[in-house]
Amino acid sequence: MKTLSKNAVIGYPAGIITGVTYGLNPLFAVPLMRNGVATESILFFRYLFAVLILGAFLLLGRHSFKVSAKQAGILLALGLFYSSGSLFLFEAYKYIASGLATTLVFLYPVLVAIIMVFLKVVPSWPVWLSIAATFGGVLIMTRSGSAQTIDPVGVVLSLVSAATYALFIVVINRSKAIAGISNTLLTFYSLCVGTVIFLGRIVIADTAVADGIAGSDWLNLAGLALLPTIVSTTTLAIATRNIGATKASVLGVFEPITAILVGTLMFGEALTTNIVVGIAVATAAVTFMIAVTKR
């Protein structure tokens, strides 16, 4: 019997944890939104708490925070993409089930392939097949198959969130200027940008920073900062370095599965046959694309 390597023992659990923790976004975000907490306040404190924790980690490890002017510009763009992705996802929760919204964000690998075409990196036939199958899955998901209707605004917001995340990944992979920056420092600066952006939105709206936040809301904010943000990002780096980007990405299928389970079990969201079939088709298409192209 073949024994698993040390890398596999570390990498596979880390990849599963990445998908599961990111899929927990609705578990902490939906209660906050139902309590009337503004999206900007939720995201501001989520990013602020994550920045403080990551900053402390970097300081304790005596890591350098220094970056060049060119790197700072790219990190600013990454922060804009990262924060936009969060904003659009949370806005989508207002229109469609949280599980469905988070699942649609998982379409980002397909969007990455499309973006690469414009960068003159033409995908192979398995990628195009996956793109067609994935959007077929999305169409199936958006047809609820019951009296309940799915608001197209929520679907569009989720897809825009996926697109910004895809841009985030493309920039990271294509930019040589930030190649030497660690995942932790890159995430730290991206979250710093988001913190400033959401604080700015709060100031412009002329509302109290902690307006509507009370009691257990602070625990949900801490949960958002810790699990879907810090833990998910850290374990993704661990999985990628131990088992490679291909296998780590495939394990991301635990993200939509977790989100759907959270929505159904915790918030009583409808789980129609069309949604199940659509998720299965889209997930299978993305997994096939990653596995066959080995990217």
Kinemage of the C-alpha trace (Angstrom):
@kinemage 1
@onewidth
@group {chain A} dominant
@subgroup {mainchain}
@vectorlist {calphas} color= white
{ca met a 1} P 0.000 0.000 0.000
{ca lys a 2} L 1.410 3.366 -1.055
{ca thr a 3} L 2.086 5.767 1.782
{ca leu a 4} L 1.058 9.392 1.372
{ca ser a 5} L 3.948 11.828 1.186
{ca lys a 6} L 4.405 14.502 3.832
{ca asn a 7} L 3.372 17.150 1.284
{ca ala a 8} L 0.120 15.302 0.570
{ca val a 9} L -0.669 14.872 4.268
{ca ile a 10} L -0.289 18.640 4.735
{ca gly a 11} L -1.586 19.873 1.378
{ca tyr a 12} L -4.858 17.986 0.927
{ca pro a 13} L -6.357 18.906 4.330
{ca ala a 14} L -5.208 22.500 3.799
{ca gly a 15} L -6.975 22.619 0.409
{ca ile a 16} L -10.196 21.264 1.914
{ca ile a 17} L -10.017 23.793 4.764
{ca thr a 18} L -9.598 26.588 2.179
{ca gly a 19} L -12.825 25.687 0.395
{ca val a 20} L -14.815 25.070 3.569
{ca thr a 21} L -13.742 28.279 5.338
{ca tyr a 22} L -14.430 30.519 2.325
{ca gly a 23} L -17.807 28.828 1.944
{ca leu a 24} L -18.612 29.980 5.503
{ca asn a 25} L -19.002 33.595 4.356
{ca pro a 26} L -22.829 33.425 4.571
{ca leu a 27} L -22.738 31.914 8.087
{ca phe a 28} L -21.337 35.147 9.522
{ca ala a 29} L -22.491 37.729 6.968
{ca val a 30} L -26.194 36.892 6.628
{ca pro a 31} L -27.049 37.317 10.369
{ca leu a 32} L -25.302 40.697 10.346
{ca met a 33} L -27.237 41.856 7.294
{ca arg a 34} L -30.507 40.584 8.740
{ca asn a 35} L -29.805 42.647 11.870
{ca gly a 36} L -29.595 45.733 9.699
{ca val a 37} L -25.828 46.238 9.778
{ca ala a 38} L -24.671 48.125 6.676
{ca thr a 39} L -22.578 46.214 4.154
{ca glu a 40} L -19.820 48.846 4.374
{ca ser a 41} L -19.604 48.469 8.174
{ca ile a 42} L -19.474 44.676 7.924
{ca leu a 43} L -16.664 44.756 5.392
{ca phe a 44} L -14.778 47.558 7.163
{ca phe a 45} L -14.551 45.642 10.437
{ca arg a 46} L -13.899 42.344 8.647
{ca tyr a 47} L -10.919 43.852 6.850
{ca leu a 48} L -9.752 45.889 9.857
{ca phe a 49} L -9.678 42.862 12.174
{ca ala a 50} L -7.868 40.800 9.508
{ca val a 51} L -5.299 43.592 8.946
{ca leu a 52} L -4.592 43.836 12.679
{ca ile a 53} L -4.115 40.081 13.004
{ca leu a 54} L -1.950 39.789 9.882
{ca gly a 55} L 0.019 42.893 10.849
{ca ala a 56} L 0.770 41.415 14.277
{ca phe a 57} L 1.867 38.156 12.625
{ca leu a 58} L 4.240 39.993 10.284
{ca leu a 59} L 5.658 42.090 13.119
{ca leu a 60} L 6.227 39.072 15.361
{ca gly a 61} L 7.936 37.287 12.474
{ca arg a 62} L 10.027 40.396 11.837
{ca his a 63} L 8.935 40.508 8.198
{ca ser a 64} L 9.716 43.603 6.147
{ca phe a 65} L 6.784 45.770 5.054
{ca lys a 66} L 8.880 47.573 2.442
{ca val a 67} L 7.687 47.643 -1.182
{ca ser a 68} L 8.750 49.697 -4.203
{ca ala a 69} L 6.616 52.415 -5.807
{ca lys a 70} L 5.797 50.094 -8.728
{ca gln a 71} L 4.813 47.286 -6.371
{ca ala a 72} L 2.668 49.709 -4.367
{ca gly a 73} L 0.712 50.608 -7.514
{ca ile a 74} L 0.018 46.965 -8.322
{ca leu a 75} L -0.920 46.210 -4.704
{ca leu a 76} L -3.359 49.132 -4.830
{ca ala a 77} L -5.024 47.620 -7.905
{ca leu a 78} L -5.149 44.214 -6.218
{ca gly a 79} L -6.753 45.790 -3.148
{ca leu a 80} L -9.408 47.404 -5.340
{ca phe a 81} L -10.215 44.078 -7.027
{ca tyr a 82} L -10.221 42.207 -3.701
{ca ser a 83} L -12.491 44.686 -1.919
{ca ser a 84} L -14.821 44.992 -4.935
{ca gly a 85} L -15.245 41.230 -4.964
{ca ser a 86} L -16.336 41.254 -1.328
{ca leu a 87} L -18.684 44.200 -1.834
{ca phe a 88} L -20.470 42.710 -4.845
{ca leu a 89} L -20.839 39.320 -3.123
{ca phe a 90} L -22.387 40.845 -0.003
{ca glu a 91} L -24.704 42.989 -2.126
{ca ala a 92} L -25.776 39.834 -3.988
{ca tyr a 93} L -26.888 38.324 -0.657
{ca lys a 94} L -29.678 40.948 -0.632
{ca tyr a 95} L -31.208 39.575 -3.819
{ca ile a 96} L -30.574 35.823 -3.960
{ca ala a 97} L -29.867 32.965 -1.550
{ca ser a 98} L -26.425 33.254 0.031
{ca gly a 99} L -25.500 29.701 -0.986
{ca leu a 100} L -26.318 30.373 -4.634
{ca ala a 101} L -24.444 33.697 -4.616
{ca thr a 102} L -21.289 32.131 -3.163
{ca thr a 103} L -21.543 29.246 -5.623
{ca leu a 104} L -21.695 31.619 -8.601
{ca val a 105} L -18.463 33.234 -7.408
{ca phe a 106} L -16.806 29.827 -7.854
{ca leu a 107} L -17.047 30.429 -11.619
{ca tyr a 108} L -13.900 32.577 -11.404
{ca pro a 109} L -11.590 29.936 -13.023
{ca val a 110} L -13.713 30.110 -16.187
{ca leu a 111} L -13.562 33.901 -16.188
{ca val a 112} L -9.789 33.711 -15.764
{ca ala a 113} L -9.642 31.633 -18.959
{ca ile a 114} L -11.684 34.230 -20.842
{ca ile a 115} L -9.477 37.099 -19.598
{ca met a 116} L -6.395 35.191 -20.724
{ca val a 117} L -7.739 35.187 -24.285
{ca phe a 118} L -7.466 38.990 -24.311
{ca leu a 119} L -3.883 38.583 -23.117
{ca lys a 120} L -3.242 36.389 -26.184
{ca val a 121} L -3.103 33.174 -24.178
{ca val a 122} L -5.706 31.095 -26.035
{ca pro a 123} L -7.298 28.284 -23.998
{ca ser a 124} L -7.418 24.734 -25.324
{ca trp a 125} L -10.599 22.912 -26.372
{ca pro a 126} L -11.232 21.434 -22.882
{ca val a 127} L -11.337 24.987 -21.517
{ca trp a 128} L -13.868 26.131 -24.118
{ca leu a 129} L -15.967 23.028 -23.435
{ca ser a 130} L -15.877 23.816 -19.731
{ca ile a 131} L -16.875 27.438 -20.347
{ca ala a 132} L -19.920 26.362 -22.349
{ca ala a 133} L -20.911 23.745 -19.753
{ca thr a 134} L -20.420 26.159 -16.857
{ca phe a 135} L -22.613 28.870 -18.287
{ca gly a 136} L -25.162 26.159 -19.055
{ca gly a 137} L -25.051 25.285 -15.368
{ca val a 138} L -25.571 28.938 -14.450
{ca leu a 139} L -28.636 29.141 -16.685
{ca ile a 140} L -30.061 26.041 -15.008
{ca met a 141} L -29.412 27.523 -11.532
{ca thr a 142} L -31.132 30.800 -12.359
{ca arg a 143} L -34.298 28.954 -13.406
{ca ser a 144} L -35.577 27.991 -9.970
{ca gly a 145} L -38.042 25.385 -11.203
{ca ser a 146} L -40.690 26.519 -8.704
{ca ala a 147} L -42.905 29.471 -7.864
{ca gln a 148} L -39.871 31.099 -6.275
{ca thr a 149} L -38.071 33.446 -8.660
{ca ile a 150} L -34.368 34.198 -8.681
{ca asp a 151} L -33.607 37.904 -8.987
{ca pro a 152} L -31.269 38.451 -11.961
{ca val a 153} L -29.709 41.423 -10.140
{ca gly a 154} L -28.296 39.026 -7.542
{ca val a 155} L -26.936 36.746 -10.262
{ca val a 156} L -25.221 39.662 -12.039
{ca leu a 157} L -23.704 40.943 -8.775
{ca ser a 158} L -22.328 37.463 -8.008
{ca leu a 159} L -20.801 37.165 -11.477
{ca val a 160} L -19.229 40.627 -11.169
{ca ser a 161} L -17.763 39.477 -7.839
{ca ala a 162} L -16.334 36.423 -9.608
{ca ala a 163} L -14.914 38.652 -12.360
{ca thr a 164} L -13.085 40.910 -9.890
{ca tyr a 165} L -11.638 37.864 -8.144
{ca ala a 166} L -10.530 36.536 -11.541
{ca leu a 167} L -8.779 39.840 -12.258
{ca phe a 168} L -7.124 39.614 -8.824
{ca ile a 169} L -5.720 36.175 -9.715
{ca val a 170} L -4.620 37.167 -13.226
{ca val a 171} L -2.683 40.184 -11.930
{ca ile a 172} L -0.967 38.076 -9.261
{ca asn a 173} L 0.054 35.453 -11.791
{ca arg a 174} L 1.080 37.808 -14.604
{ca ser a 175} L 2.837 40.567 -12.689
{ca lys a 176} L 6.571 39.981 -12.324
{ca ala a 177} L 6.944 43.058 -10.132
{ca ile a 178} L 5.211 41.429 -7.164
{ca ala a 179} L 6.551 37.911 -7.700
{ca gly a 180} L 8.868 38.227 -4.714
{ca ile a 181} L 6.189 39.429 -2.297
{ca ser a 182} L 4.944 36.766 0.127
{ca asn a 183} L 1.282 35.722 0.139
{ca thr a 184} L 0.874 37.084 3.662
{ca leu a 185} L 2.253 40.536 2.837
{ca leu a 186} L 0.274 40.673 -0.425
{ca thr a 187} L -2.933 39.821 1.444
{ca phe a 188} L -2.083 42.339 4.178
{ca tyr a 189} L -1.757 45.241 1.747
{ca ser a 190} L -4.823 44.167 -0.245
{ca leu a 191} L -6.879 44.182 2.949
{ca cys a 192} L -5.392 47.546 3.958
{ca val a 193} L -6.718 49.054 0.721
{ca gly a 194} L -10.144 47.537 1.372
{ca thr a 195} L -10.184 48.888 4.936
{ca val a 196} L -9.558 52.425 3.690
{ca ile a 197} L -12.151 52.092 0.900
{ca phe a 198} L -14.941 50.914 3.189
{ca leu a 199} L -14.107 53.510 5.827
{ca gly a 200} L -14.351 56.109 3.066
{ca arg a 201} L -17.770 54.796 2.029
{ca ile a 202} L -18.956 55.044 5.635
{ca val a 203} L -17.708 58.646 5.915
{ca ile a 204} L -19.363 59.634 2.625
{ca ala a 205} L -22.650 58.065 3.766
{ca asp a 206} L -22.323 60.102 6.998
{ca thr a 207} L -23.195 57.163 9.242
{ca ala a 208} L -21.639 55.878 12.445
{ca val a 209} L -18.861 53.347 11.872
{ca ala a 210} L -20.446 50.790 14.217
{ca asp a 211} L -24.050 51.739 13.447
{ca gly a 212} L -26.363 48.793 14.185
{ca ile a 213} L -23.602 46.547 15.536
{ca ala a 214} L -24.292 45.093 18.995
{ca gly a 215} L -23.751 41.985 21.110
{ca ser a 216} L -23.121 38.836 19.073
{ca asp a 217} L -22.585 40.905 15.911
{ca trp a 218} L -18.990 41.451 17.019
{ca leu a 219} L -18.466 37.679 17.167
{ca asn a 220} L -19.759 37.343 13.590
{ca leu a 221} L -17.397 40.109 12.453
{ca ala a 222} L -14.474 38.368 14.147
{ca gly a 223} L -15.552 35.104 12.507
{ca leu a 224} L -15.562 36.771 9.080
{ca ala a 225} L -12.065 38.126 9.607
{ca leu a 226} L -10.650 34.869 10.926
{ca leu a 227} L -12.161 32.021 8.874
{ca pro a 228} L -13.187 33.192 5.340
{ca thr a 229} L -10.367 35.748 5.237
{ca ile a 230} L -7.203 34.837 7.153
{ca val a 231} L -7.557 31.042 7.472
{ca ser a 232} L -8.821 30.612 3.898
{ca thr a 233} L -5.980 32.678 2.414
{ca thr a 234} L -3.280 31.050 4.548
{ca thr a 235} L -4.386 27.464 3.888
{ca leu a 236} L -4.646 28.224 0.152
{ca ala a 237} L -0.963 29.194 0.180
{ca ile a 238} L -0.078 26.053 2.167
{ca ala a 239} L -2.038 23.780 -0.183
{ca thr a 240} L -0.596 25.371 -3.329
{ca arg a 241} L 2.973 25.001 -2.098
{ca asn a 242} L 2.521 21.370 -1.002
{ca ile a 243} L 0.306 19.783 -3.685
{ca gly a 244} L 0.410 22.389 -6.465
{ca ala a 245} L -2.074 24.938 -7.786
{ca thr a 246} L -4.004 22.360 -9.852
{ca lys a 247} L -5.007 20.061 -7.008
{ca ala a 248} L -5.473 22.946 -4.589
{ca ser a 249} L -7.905 24.605 -7.033
{ca val a 250} L -9.864 21.389 -7.525
{ca leu a 251} L -10.355 21.161 -3.761
{ca gly a 252} L -12.048 24.558 -4.002
{ca val a 253} L -15.259 22.668 -4.874
{ca phe a 254} L -15.825 22.489 -1.109
{ca glu a 255} L -16.604 26.219 -1.245
{ca pro a 256} L -20.003 26.023 -3.020
{ca ile a 257} L -20.891 22.795 -1.225
{ca thr a 258} L -20.323 24.461 2.162
{ca ala a 259} L -22.171 27.636 1.162
{ca ile a 260} L -25.222 25.702 -0.016
{ca leu a 261} L -25.280 23.588 3.169
{ca val a 262} L -25.015 26.702 5.348
{ca gly a 263} L -27.827 28.423 3.470
{ca thr a 264} L -30.094 25.405 3.624
{ca leu a 265} L -29.423 24.220 7.195
{ca met a 266} L -28.917 27.562 8.959
{ca phe a 267} L -31.140 29.980 7.056
{ca gly a 268} L -33.818 27.730 5.545
{ca glu a 269} L -32.969 28.731 1.976
{ca ala a 270} L -34.745 26.766 -0.741
{ca leu a 271} L -32.746 23.989 -2.375
{ca thr a 272} L -34.503 23.284 -5.664
{ca thr a 273} L -33.679 20.516 -8.126
{ca asn a 274} L -32.516 23.071 -10.701
{ca ile a 275} L -30.069 24.629 -8.251
{ca val a 276} L -28.619 21.214 -7.346
{ca val a 277} L -28.303 20.192 -11.013
{ca gly a 278} L -26.858 23.572 -12.012
{ca ile a 279} L -24.270 23.462 -9.231
{ca ala a 280} L -23.294 19.915 -10.175
{ca val a 281} L -22.844 20.861 -13.851
{ca ala a 282} L -20.866 24.040 -13.113
{ca thr a 283} L -18.661 22.383 -10.495
{ca ala a 284} L -17.958 19.391 -12.747
{ca ala a 285} L -17.097 21.721 -15.655
{ca val a 286} L -14.650 23.807 -13.613
{ca thr a 287} L -13.052 20.705 -12.087
{ca phe a 288} L -12.691 19.122 -15.547
{ca met a 289} L -11.056 22.270 -16.918
{ca ile a 290} L -8.509 22.501 -14.098
{ca ala a 291} L -7.720 18.788 -14.118
{ca val a 292} L -7.366 18.379 -17.891
{ca thr a 293} L -5.401 21.567 -18.572
{ca lys a 294} L -3.328 21.143 -15.398
{ca arg a 295} L -3.493 24.864 -14.672
